[in-house]
Amino acid sequence: MSSITLGLPKGSLQEATFAMMKKAGFNVKAGSRSYVPRVDDPEIEARLIRAQEISRYVESGMLDAGLTGHDWICENGSDVVEIANLVYAKQGLRPVRWVLAVPNDSDIQSVKDLEGKRIATEAVGLTTTYLAENNVTAEVEFSWGATEVKAPELVDAIVEITETGSSLRANNLRIVDTVLESTTRFIANKQSWEDPWKRQKLEKIVLLLTGALAAETKVLIKLNVQEDNLDKVLALLPSLHSPTVNHLSDKGWCSIETVMEEKRVRESIPELKAAGAEGIIELALNKVIS
């Protein structure tokens, strides 16, 4: 049986990735020390690898495909096929940022003030490129971890990844600039992408993953309404195309189904009720395929 080897990110993105895979229809299980998780799809062989390394292994052909951040693709300079942009992170559906940060009382106010300074970061390549783009010469050193605590005693500034900025604030650091905004990408090896069977399999996986992500922010709304109030209710309902309307066995009544952004529901339901809707039901969704 043919199969693909898929790299999944071990570490901070692992839990969110497993949850998304499950919602897409793939159950992934791994022991606390296992680097070979089990997937309930015989055509997928998974490997748990640090996100920082996945793009290199995909480029070399050790993996057919993988999920990793755009930042690490850039950091490694990997020549891979970026099949899909999947906007999710360990704390929610949003990009992450690599930021330039300094102590609150630092005189550094912009990248230009880094001339001749020392910077600590895990993303040496990204930082070096950022400095070159701004015509700044500074010393960039690799940080093995706990980067936030190194300024100001060991370095003048840091370049660190953040989702909310809370860790930076807790360490009395302020953000000076954004170096790079990054999202998770589904990537493939170029030779694997040219293989017809592997390409078709990867496209199917991406379709399900993007559908699962799209469903994260949407719900299904079902309701009943008298035909006299149908136009008023329809005017309040957004949908992917148009709401589904069916006539009920009770004469003069219709049922309506539509997909809506979850954040709009709390305003929409009272409006729908006031317009004559009854029996309103809100249902969670696993996938939305446009």
C-alpha positions in Angstrom: 0.0 0.0 0.0 1.3 3.5 -0.9 1.7 6.0 1.9 3.1 9.4 2.7 5.4 10.4 5.5 4.0 13.4 7.3 6.0 15.6 9.8 4.0 16.9 12.7 5.4 19.6 15.0 6.5 18.4 18.4 6.4 21.0 21.3 4.2 24.0 21.7 2.2 23.5 18.5 1.7 19.8 19.0 -1.6 19.9 21.0 -3.2 22.3 18.7 -2.1 20.3 15.7 -3.5 17.0 17.1 -6.8 18.7 17.9 -7.0 20.1 14.3 -6.1 16.8 12.8 -8.9 15.1 14.9 -11.5 17.7 13.8 -10.4 17.0 10.2 -11.0 13.3 10.7 -7.6 11.9 11.6 -7.0 10.5 15.1 -3.4 11.0 16.1 -2.0 9.3 19.2 1.5 9.5 20.6 3.1 8.4 23.8 5.0 11.0 25.9 8.3 9.8 24.6 7.3 8.6 21.2 8.4 10.2 18.0 6.3 7.9 15.8 2.6 8.7 16.5 -0.2 6.5 15.3 -2.7 7.8 12.7 -5.9 5.9 12.0 -5.2 6.2 8.2 -3.0 3.5 6.8 -1.8 5.8 4.0 -0.2 8.2 6.5 3.0 7.6 8.4 3.6 10.4 10.9 6.7 11.6 12.6 6.9 14.0 15.5 9.7 16.5 14.9 10.5 20.0 16.2 8.9 22.6 14.0 12.3 24.3 13.6 13.5 21.2 11.7 10.5 20.0 9.7 11.1 22.2 6.6 14.7 20.9 6.2 13.6 17.3 6.4 10.8 18.0 3.9 13.2 19.7 1.5 15.7 16.8 1.7 12.9 14.2 1.0 13.1 12.5 4.4 9.5 13.7 4.8 6.9 13.9 2.0 5.1 16.8 3.7 4.8 18.5 7.1 3.2 21.2 9.2 5.5 24.0 10.3 5.7 27.7 10.7 6.4 30.1 7.8 9.1 31.6 10.1 11.1 28.3 10.2 10.8 27.9 6.4 12.4 31.3 6.1 14.9 30.7 8.8 16.1 27.5 7.1 15.9 28.9 3.6 14.0 25.7 2.6 13.0 25.2 -1.0 9.6 23.5 -0.5 6.1 23.7 -1.9 3.8 25.7 0.4 0.4 24.0 -0.2 -1.8 25.8 2.3 -1.7 28.6 4.9 -3.3 27.3 8.1 -3.9 30.2 10.6 -3.7 28.5 14.0 -1.3 28.6 16.9 -1.0 27.1 20.4 -3.3 29.8 21.8 -5.8 30.3 19.1 -6.6 31.2 15.5 -4.1 33.9 14.9 -0.6 34.5 13.5 2.4 34.6 15.7 5.1 37.4 15.5 8.8 37.5 15.9 9.4 40.9 17.5 12.4 43.0 18.5 12.1 43.7 22.2 14.2 45.7 24.7 14.0 46.5 28.4 11.4 49.1 29.3 14.1 51.6 30.3 16.3 51.1 27.2 17.3 54.0 25.0 16.6 51.8 21.9 13.6 53.2 20.1 14.0 51.7 16.6 16.0 49.2 14.7 18.5 52.0 13.8 19.5 52.2 17.4 20.8 48.6 17.3 24.0 49.7 15.5 26.9 48.0 17.2 24.6 46.3 19.8 24.2 42.7 20.8 21.0 40.7 20.1 20.0 37.3 21.4 17.5 35.1 19.4 16.7 31.6 18.3 16.0 32.9 14.8 19.5 34.0 13.8 18.8 33.9 10.1 15.6 36.0 10.3 17.3 38.5 12.6 20.4 38.8 10.4 18.2 39.4 7.3 16.1 42.0 9.2 19.2 43.9 10.2 20.6 43.8 6.6 17.3 45.1 5.2 17.6 48.1 7.6 21.3 48.6 6.9 22.2 48.0 10.6 25.3 46.1 11.8 24.9 44.4 15.1 26.1 41.1 16.8 23.5 38.4 16.7 24.0 35.4 19.0 22.0 32.2 19.1 19.9 31.7 22.2 19.3 28.2 23.6 16.2 29.3 25.5 15.0 31.7 28.2 15.8 34.5 25.8 13.6 37.0 27.7 15.8 37.0 30.8 19.0 37.9 28.9 18.3 41.6 28.5 19.8 43.9 29.7 22.5 42.0 31.5 23.8 39.8 28.7 22.4 41.5 25.6 21.0 44.8 24.5 17.9 43.4 22.8 16.2 40.2 21.8 14.2 38.9 18.9 11.6 36.5 20.2 8.3 34.9 19.1 5.1 36.0 20.7 1.4 35.5 20.4 0.1 37.9 23.1 3.2 39.7 24.4 2.4 38.6 28.0 5.7 36.9 28.6 7.6 39.9 27.3 5.6 42.3 29.6 6.2 39.9 32.5 9.9 40.3 32.0 9.8 44.1 31.8 10.4 44.2 28.0 8.7 46.3 25.4 8.2 45.6 21.7 10.1 48.0 19.4 9.2 46.4 16.0 7.8 43.3 14.3 10.5 41.3 12.5 8.2 38.8 10.9 4.5 37.6 11.1 4.1 33.9 10.7 1.4 31.3 10.3 1.5 27.5 10.1 2.0 26.2 6.6 1.3 22.7 5.1 4.4 22.1 3.0 5.5 19.3 0.6 8.7 18.0 -0.9 8.9 19.1 -4.6 9.4 15.5 -5.8 6.5 14.2 -3.7 4.3 17.0 -5.0 5.0 15.8 -8.6 4.0 12.3 -7.7 0.3 12.0 -8.8 -0.8 9.7 -6.0 1.0 11.6 -3.2 -0.2 14.9 -4.6 -3.8 13.7 -4.6 -3.4 12.4 -1.0 -1.9 15.6 0.2 -4.7 17.7 -1.5 -7.3 15.6 0.3 -5.6 16.1 3.7 -5.4 19.9 3.1 -9.0 20.1 2.0 -10.1 18.5 5.3 -7.7 20.6 7.4 -8.8 23.9 5.9 -12.4 22.8 6.3 -11.8 22.0 10.0 -10.2 25.4 10.5 -13.0 27.2 8.7 -15.5 25.6 11.0 -13.7 26.9 14.1 -15.3 30.3 13.8 -18.7 29.2 12.4 -21.9 27.6 13.6 -25.0 26.2 11.9 -28.3 28.0 12.7 -31.6 26.3 12.2 -35.0 27.9 12.8 -38.7 27.9 11.9 -40.6 30.9 10.7 -44.1 31.7 9.3 -44.1 32.5 5.6 -45.4 36.0 6.4 -42.2 36.8 8.2 -39.8 34.9 5.9 -38.4 37.9 4.1 -37.7 39.8 7.3 -35.8 36.8 8.8 -33.9 36.1 5.5 -32.7 39.7 5.5 -31.0 39.1 8.9 -29.2 35.9 7.8 -25.8 35.8 6.2 -24.6 32.6 4.7 -21.9 31.0 2.5 -24.2 31.2 -0.5 -27.9 31.6 0.5 -29.9 30.1 3.3 -31.6 26.8 2.8 -35.4 27.2 3.0 -37.8 24.3 3.2 -41.6 24.3 3.6 -42.9 22.4 6.6 -45.9 20.1 6.7 -47.7 22.8 8.8 -49.2 25.1 6.1 -47.7 28.6 6.1 -44.4 27.6 7.9 -40.8 27.2 6.7 -37.6 25.9 8.1 -34.3 27.7 7.5 -30.7 26.5 7.8 -27.6 28.7 7.4 -24.0 28.9 8.5 -23.0 32.0 10.4 -19.9 33.5 12.1 -20.1 32.4 15.8 -19.3 35.9 17.0 -22.4 37.3 15.4 -24.8 34.8 17.0 -25.4 36.7 20.3 -26.6 39.7 18.3 -28.4 37.8 15.6 -30.6 35.4 17.7 -32.5 38.2 19.5 -33.0 40.0 16.2 -34.3 36.8 14.5 -36.6 36.1 17.4 -38.0 39.7 17.2 -38.5 39.1 13.4 -40.7 36.1 14.0 -38.2 33.2 14.1 -39.1 30.2 16.4 -37.3 27.0 17.4 -33.9 28.5 16.9 -31.1 26.0 17.3 -27.3 26.7 17.2 -25.1 23.7 16.3 -21.3 23.4 16.3 -19.6 22.4 13.1 -16.6 20.1 12.4 -15.9 21.2 8.9 -16.9 23.9 6.4 -15.9 23.1 2.8 -16.6 26.1 0.5 
